[in-house]
Amino acid sequence: MNTNNTSDVAIIRCVDYDRDRIYAAVKQSVDLLGGIRMFVKPGDRVLIKPNLLKASPPAAAVTTHPEIVRAVIRLVREAGGEAFVGDSPGMGELRKVCERAGLMEVITLEGATLVELDEATEIANKGSFHRFEIARRALEADVIINLPKLKTHGMTTLTGAVKNLFGCIPGRRKVQWHFNTGVNHDAFARMLVELCALLKPRLTIMDAVIGMEGNGPGSGDPREIGLIIAGCDPVAVDAVAAQIVGVPFEQLPVLKAAAAAGIGQTRIEDIAIRGERLANVLVKDFRLPPQEHTEWPIPEGLRRFLKDALTKRPVIDHQKCIQCGICQGHCPQGAIETKGKQLEIRYRDCIRCFCCQEFCPQGAITVGRGWALKIFR
């Protein structure tokens, strides 16, 4: 990861997912950063890491679009690298997720290899979290190219370049991280930043042609943004993406954690923008999940007592819920139970990780506010 005082981020307009336009835009973004051969050498084993949250069609804007993946595979092969596409989806088997997301055909036709990020290797970390269990395939790759999707997220407000690398932690171990960090969202964000620093993705290319707003990352609404955003520093890419959709630094725990740790570049004034001028690509009225107040001049003990009143929380829409049980299976606390003919969340046990909201296939779980937040808002 680039940890210099300045980081280059390229912004390229791209109005749709036309194959030729996507390839041209992705290539232009990489050329502005020095060209693909700066990142990939002949013979390199390159892990291409898209966002494959769950099995959703490309039009739903849940996953990285297959044409972005196709363009990157082609660039890797042009540079003489060997392309592998891998992830550890939050829900579903990888091949089926790829088929639904339109990726399997691309991977096959473009001569890449699909790899499971399932076998873990434990490695040491010098940061706050001393050990990480990371997919062996990610650690063995000579190069990681990170392909996030610009989306909202109930817990981290936005999910982008840094959080996309959480998929390099295999399967249920991701749930364990939610359990370990509990209600401390700052600790979870710090873990994401330290994981990103360990993995050191050499290149990040964000799919912001069609992003997601509202009830993201799995059930929000597609939003036309019309951009490819690329950089060497995933923190800087996230900082630029946040600026484009109008999310202030104070609402982004991942960027705050990165700034506190001195990892990556979060200051827009210290990021060199290539391609489009930032002022010309700003998105108005981008809808976010409800935000919670983070600064409360009251004792911590009272804060814990008033947790339900002072925090956002997942809320079940019983009109949409079909009781499929997926939210129960993904809750690290086991805080969702069946009562009568409907599911209910035990808020005293809920750690506000929003895994239930993230994986609900019906979009039946949204982000709600406690009663005190509603009053103050």
Secondary structure as a PSIPRED ss2 file (coil, helix, strand):
# PSIPRED VFORMAT (PSIPRED V4.0)

   1 M C   1.000  0.000  0.000
   2 N C   1.000  0.000  0.000
   3 T C   1.000  0.000  0.000
   4 N C   1.000  0.000  0.000
   5 N C   1.000  0.000  0.000
   6 T C   1.000  0.000  0.000
   7 S E   0.000  0.000  1.000
   8 D E   0.000  0.000  1.000
   9 V E   0.000  0.000  1.000
  10 A E   0.000  0.000  1.000
  11 I E   0.000  0.000  1.000
  12 I E   0.000  0.000  1.000
  13 R E   0.000  0.000  1.000
  14 C C   1.000  0.000  0.000
  15 V C   1.000  0.000  0.000
  16 D C   1.000  0.000  0.000
  17 Y C   1.000  0.000  0.000
  18 D C   1.000  0.000  0.000
  19 R H   0.000  1.000  0.000
  20 D H   0.000  1.000  0.000
  21 R H   0.000  1.000  0.000
  22 I H   0.000  1.000  0.000
  23 Y H   0.000  1.000  0.000
  24 A H   0.000  1.000  0.000
  25 A H   0.000  1.000  0.000
  26 V H   0.000  1.000  0.000
  27 K H   0.000  1.000  0.000
  28 Q H   0.000  1.000  0.000
  29 S H   0.000  1.000  0.000
  30 V H   0.000  1.000  0.000
  31 D H   0.000  1.000  0.000
  32 L C   1.000  0.000  0.000
  33 L C   1.000  0.000  0.000
  34 G C   1.000  0.000  0.000
  35 G C   1.000  0.000  0.000
  36 I H   0.000  1.000  0.000
  37 R H   0.000  1.000  0.000
  38 M H   0.000  1.000  0.000
  39 F C   1.000  0.000  0.000
  40 V C   1.000  0.000  0.000
  41 K C   1.000  0.000  0.000
  42 P C   1.000  0.000  0.000
  43 G C   1.000  0.000  0.000
  44 D C   1.000  0.000  0.000
  45 R E   0.000  0.000  1.000
  46 V E   0.000  0.000  1.000
  47 L E   0.000  0.000  1.000
  48 I E   0.000  0.000  1.000
  49 K E   0.000  0.000  1.000
  50 P E   0.000  0.000  1.000
  51 N C   1.000  0.000  0.000
  52 L C   1.000  0.000  0.000
  53 L C   1.000  0.000  0.000
  54 K C   1.000  0.000  0.000
  55 A C   1.000  0.000  0.000
  56 S C   1.000  0.000  0.000
  57 P C   1.000  0.000  0.000
  58 P H   0.000  1.000  0.000
  59 A H   0.000  1.000  0.000
  60 A H   0.000  1.000  0.000
  61 A C   1.000  0.000  0.000
  62 V C   1.000  0.000  0.000
  63 T C   1.000  0.000  0.000
  64 T C   1.000  0.000  0.000
  65 H C   1.000  0.000  0.000
  66 P H   0.000  1.000  0.000
  67 E H   0.000  1.000  0.000
  68 I H   0.000  1.000  0.000
  69 V H   0.000  1.000  0.000
  70 R H   0.000  1.000  0.000
  71 A H   0.000  1.000  0.000
  72 V H   0.000  1.000  0.000
  73 I H   0.000  1.000  0.000
  74 R H   0.000  1.000  0.000
  75 L H   0.000  1.000  0.000
  76 V H   0.000  1.000  0.000
  77 R H   0.000  1.000  0.000
  78 E H   0.000  1.000  0.000
  79 A C   1.000  0.000  0.000
  80 G C   1.000  0.000  0.000
  81 G C   1.000  0.000  0.000
  82 E E   0.000  0.000  1.000
  83 A E   0.000  0.000  1.000
  84 F E   0.000  0.000  1.000
  85 V E   0.000  0.000  1.000
  86 G E   0.000  0.000  1.000
  87 D E   0.000  0.000  1.000
  88 S C   1.000  0.000  0.000
  89 P C   1.000  0.000  0.000
  90 G C   1.000  0.000  0.000
  91 M C   1.000  0.000  0.000
  92 G C   1.000  0.000  0.000
  93 E C   1.000  0.000  0.000
  94 L H   0.000  1.000  0.000
  95 R H   0.000  1.000  0.000
  96 K H   0.000  1.000  0.000
  97 V H   0.000  1.000  0.000
  98 C H   0.000  1.000  0.000
  99 E H   0.000  1.000  0.000
 100 R H   0.000  1.000  0.000
 101 A C   1.000  0.000  0.000
 102 G C   1.000  0.000  0.000
 103 L H   0.000  1.000  0.000
 104 M H   0.000  1.000  0.000
 105 E H   0.000  1.000  0.000
 106 V H   0.000  1.000  0.000
 107 I H   0.000  1.000  0.000
 108 T H   0.000  1.000  0.000
 109 L H   0.000  1.000  0.000
 110 E C   1.000  0.000  0.000
 111 G C   1.000  0.000  0.000
 112 A C   1.000  0.000  0.000
 113 T E   0.000  0.000  1.000
 114 L E   0.000  0.000  1.000
 115 V E   0.000  0.000  1.000
 116 E E   0.000  0.000  1.000
 117 L C   1.000  0.000  0.000
 118 D C   1.000  0.000  0.000
 119 E C   1.000  0.000  0.000
 120 A E   0.000  0.000  1.000
 121 T E   0.000  0.000  1.000
 122 E E   0.000  0.000  1.000
 123 I E   0.000  0.000  1.000
 124 A E   0.000  0.000  1.000
 125 N C   1.000  0.000  0.000
 126 K C   1.000  0.000  0.000
 127 G C   1.000  0.000  0.000
 128 S C   1.000  0.000  0.000
 129 F C   1.000  0.000  0.000
 130 H C   1.000  0.000  0.000
 131 R E   0.000  0.000  1.000
 132 F E   0.000  0.000  1.000
 133 E E   0.000  0.000  1.000
 134 I E   0.000  0.000  1.000
 135 A E   0.000  0.000  1.000
 136 R H   0.000  1.000  0.000
 137 R H   0.000  1.000  0.000
 138 A H   0.000  1.000  0.000
 139 L H   0.000  1.000  0.000
 140 E H   0.000  1.000  0.000
 141 A C   1.000  0.000  0.000
 142 D C   1.000  0.000  0.000
 143 V E   0.000  0.000  1.000
 144 I E   0.000  0.000  1.000
 145 I E   0.000  0.000  1.000
 146 N E   0.000  0.000  1.000
 147 L E   0.000  0.000  1.000
 148 P C   1.000  0.000  0.000
 149 K E   0.000  0.000  1.000
 150 L E   0.000  0.000  1.000
 151 K E   0.000  0.000  1.000
 152 T E   0.000  0.000  1.000
 153 H E   0.000  0.000  1.000
 154 G C   1.000  0.000  0.000
 155 M C   1.000  0.000  0.000
 156 T C   1.000  0.000  0.000
 157 T E   0.000  0.000  1.000
 158 L E   0.000  0.000  1.000
 159 T E   0.000  0.000  1.000
 160 G C   1.000  0.000  0.000
 161 A H   0.000  1.000  0.000
 162 V H   0.000  1.000  0.000
 163 K H   0.000  1.000  0.000
 164 N H   0.000  1.000  0.000
 165 L H   0.000  1.000  0.000
 166 F H   0.000  1.000  0.000
 167 G H   0.000  1.000  0.000
 168 C H   0.000  1.000  0.000
 169 I C   1.000  0.000  0.000
 170 P C   1.000  0.000  0.000
 171 G C   1.000  0.000  0.000
 172 R C   1.000  0.000  0.000
 173 R H   0.000  1.000  0.000
 174 K H   0.000  1.000  0.000
 175 V H   0.000  1.000  0.000
 176 Q H   0.000  1.000  0.000
 177 W H   0.000  1.000  0.000
 178 H H   0.000  1.000  0.000
 179 F H   0.000  1.000  0.000
 180 N H   0.000  1.000  0.000
 181 T H   0.000  1.000  0.000
 182 G C   1.000  0.000  0.000
 183 V C   1.000  0.000  0.000
 184 N C   1.000  0.000  0.000
 185 H H   0.000  1.000  0.000
 186 D H   0.000  1.000  0.000
 187 A H   0.000  1.000  0.000
 188 F H   0.000  1.000  0.000
 189 A H   0.000  1.000  0.000
 190 R H   0.000  1.000  0.000
 191 M H   0.000  1.000  0.000
 192 L H   0.000  1.000  0.000
 193 V H   0.000  1.000  0.000
 194 E H   0.000  1.000  0.000
 195 L H   0.000  1.000  0.000
 196 C H   0.000  1.000  0.000
 197 A H   0.000  1.000  0.000
 198 L H   0.000  1.000  0.000
 199 L H   0.000  1.000  0.000
 200 K C   1.000  0.000  0.000
 201 P C   1.000  0.000  0.000
 202 R C   1.000  0.000  0.000
 203 L E   0.000  0.000  1.000
 204 T E   0.000  0.000  1.000
 205 I E   0.000  0.000  1.000
 206 M E   0.000  0.000  1.000
 207 D E   0.000  0.000  1.000
 208 A E   0.000  0.000  1.000
 209 V E   0.000  0.000  1.000
 210 I E   0.000  0.000  1.000
 211 G E   0.000  0.000  1.000
 212 M E   0.000  0.000  1.000
 213 E E   0.000  0.000  1.000
 214 G C   1.000  0.000  0.000
 215 N C   1.000  0.000  0.000
 216 G C   1.000  0.000  0.000
 217 P C   1.000  0.000  0.000
 218 G C   1.000  0.000  0.000
 219 S C   1.000  0.000  0.000
 220 G C   1.000  0.000  0.000
 221 D E   0.000  0.000  1.000
 222 P E   0.000  0.000  1.000
 223 R E   0.000  0.000  1.000
 224 E E   0.000  0.000  1.000
 225 I E   0.000  0.000  1.000
 226 G E   0.000  0.000  1.000
 227 L E   0.000  0.000  1.000
 228 I E   0.000  0.000  1.000
 229 I E   0.000  0.000  1.000
 230 A E   0.000  0.000  1.000
 231 G E   0.000  0.000  1.000
 232 C C   1.000  0.000  0.000
 233 D C   1.000  0.000  0.000
 234 P H   0.000  1.000  0.000
 235 V H   0.000  1.000  0.000
 236 A H   0.000  1.000  0.000
 237 V H   0.000  1.000  0.000
 238 D H   0.000  1.000  0.000
 239 A H   0.000  1.000  0.000
 240 V H   0.000  1.000  0.000
 241 A H   0.000  1.000  0.000
 242 A H   0.000  1.000  0.000
 243 Q H   0.000  1.000  0.000
 244 I H   0.000  1.000  0.000
 245 V H   0.000  1.000  0.000
 246 G C   1.000  0.000  0.000
 247 V C   1.000  0.000  0.000
 248 P C   1.000  0.000  0.000
 249 F H   0.000  1.000  0.000
 250 E H   0.000  1.000  0.000
 251 Q H   0.000  1.000  0.000
 252 L C   1.000  0.000  0.000
 253 P H   0.000  1.000  0.000
 254 V H   0.000  1.000  0.000
 255 L H   0.000  1.000  0.000
 256 K H   0.000  1.000  0.000
 257 A H   0.000  1.000  0.000
 258 A H   0.000  1.000  0.000
 259 A H   0.000  1.000  0.000
 260 A H   0.000  1.000  0.000
 261 A H   0.000  1.000  0.000
 262 G C   1.000  0.000  0.000
 263 I C   1.000  0.000  0.000
 264 G C   1.000  0.000  0.000
 265 Q C   1.000  0.000  0.000
 266 T C   1.000  0.000  0.000
 267 R C   1.000  0.000  0.000
 268 I H   0.000  1.000  0.000
 269 E H   0.000  1.000  0.000
 270 D H   0.000  1.000  0.000
 271 I E   0.000  0.000  1.000
 272 A E   0.000  0.000  1.000
 273 I E   0.000  0.000  1.000
 274 R E   0.000  0.000  1.000
 275 G E   0.000  0.000  1.000
 276 E C   1.000  0.000  0.000
 277 R C   1.000  0.000  0.000
 278 L H   0.000  1.000  0.000
 279 A H   0.000  1.000  0.000
 280 N H   0.000  1.000  0.000
 281 V C   1.000  0.000  0.000
 282 L C   1.000  0.000  0.000
 283 V C   1.000  0.000  0.000
 284 K C   1.000  0.000  0.000
 285 D C   1.000  0.000  0.000
 286 F C   1.000  0.000  0.000
 287 R C   1.000  0.000  0.000
 288 L C   1.000  0.000  0.000
 289 P C   1.000  0.000  0.000
 290 P C   1.000  0.000  0.000
 291 Q C   1.000  0.000  0.000
 292 E C   1.000  0.000  0.000
 293 H C   1.000  0.000  0.000
 294 T C   1.000  0.000  0.000
 295 E C   1.000  0.000  0.000
 296 W C   1.000  0.000  0.000
 297 P C   1.000  0.000  0.000
 298 I C   1.000  0.000  0.000
 299 P C   1.000  0.000  0.000
 300 E H   0.000  1.000  0.000
 301 G H   0.000  1.000  0.000
 302 L H   0.000  1.000  0.000
 303 R H   0.000  1.000  0.000
 304 R H   0.000  1.000  0.000
 305 F H   0.000  1.000  0.000
 306 L C   1.000  0.000  0.000
 307 K H   0.000  1.000  0.000
 308 D H   0.000  1.000  0.000
 309 A H   0.000  1.000  0.000
 310 L H   0.000  1.000  0.000
 311 T C   1.000  0.000  0.000
 312 K E   0.000  0.000  1.000
 313 R E   0.000  0.000  1.000
 314 P E   0.000  0.000  1.000
 315 V E   0.000  0.000  1.000
 316 I E   0.000  0.000  1.000
 317 D C   1.000  0.000  0.000
 318 H C   1.000  0.000  0.000
 319 Q C   1.000  0.000  0.000
 320 K C   1.000  0.000  0.000
 321 C C   1.000  0.000  0.000
 322 I C   1.000  0.000  0.000
 323 Q C   1.000  0.000  0.000
 324 C C   1.000  0.000  0.000
 325 G C   1.000  0.000  0.000
 326 I H   0.000  1.000  0.000
 327 C H   0.000  1.000  0.000
 328 Q H   0.000  1.000  0.000
 329 G H   0.000  1.000  0.000
 330 H H   0.000  1.000  0.000
 331 C C   1.000  0.000  0.000
 332 P C   1.000  0.000  0.000
 333 Q C   1.000  0.000  0.000
 334 G C   1.000  0.000  0.000
 335 A C   1.000  0.000  0.000
 336 I E   0.000  0.000  1.000
 337 E E   0.000  0.000  1.000
 338 T E   0.000  0.000  1.000
 339 K E   0.000  0.000  1.000
 340 G C   1.000  0.000  0.000
 341 K C   1.000  0.000  0.000
 342 Q E   0.000  0.000  1.000
 343 L E   0.000  0.000  1.000
 344 E E   0.000  0.000  1.000
 345 I E   0.000  0.000  1.000
 346 R C   1.000  0.000  0.000
 347 Y C   1.000  0.000  0.000
 348 R C   1.000  0.000  0.000
 349 D C   1.000  0.000  0.000
 350 C C   1.000  0.000  0.000
 351 I C   1.000  0.000  0.000
 352 R C   1.000  0.000  0.000
 353 C C   1.000  0.000  0.000
 354 F C   1.000  0.000  0.000
 355 C H   0.000  1.000  0.000
 356 C H   0.000  1.000  0.000
 357 Q H   0.000  1.000  0.000
 358 E H   0.000  1.000  0.000
 359 F H   0.000  1.000  0.000
 360 C C   1.000  0.000  0.000
 361 P C   1.000  0.000  0.000
 362 Q C   1.000  0.000  0.000
 363 G C   1.000  0.000  0.000
 364 A C   1.000  0.000  0.000
 365 I E   0.000  0.000  1.000
 366 T E   0.000  0.000  1.000
 367 V E   0.000  0.000  1.000
 368 G E   0.000  0.000  1.000
 369 R E   0.000  0.000  1.000
 370 G C   1.000  0.000  0.000
 371 W H   0.000  1.000  0.000
 372 A H   0.000  1.000  0.000
 373 L H   0.000  1.000  0.000
 374 K H   0.000  1.000  0.000
 375 I H   0.000  1.000  0.000
 376 F H   0.000  1.000  0.000
 377 R C   1.000  0.000  0.000
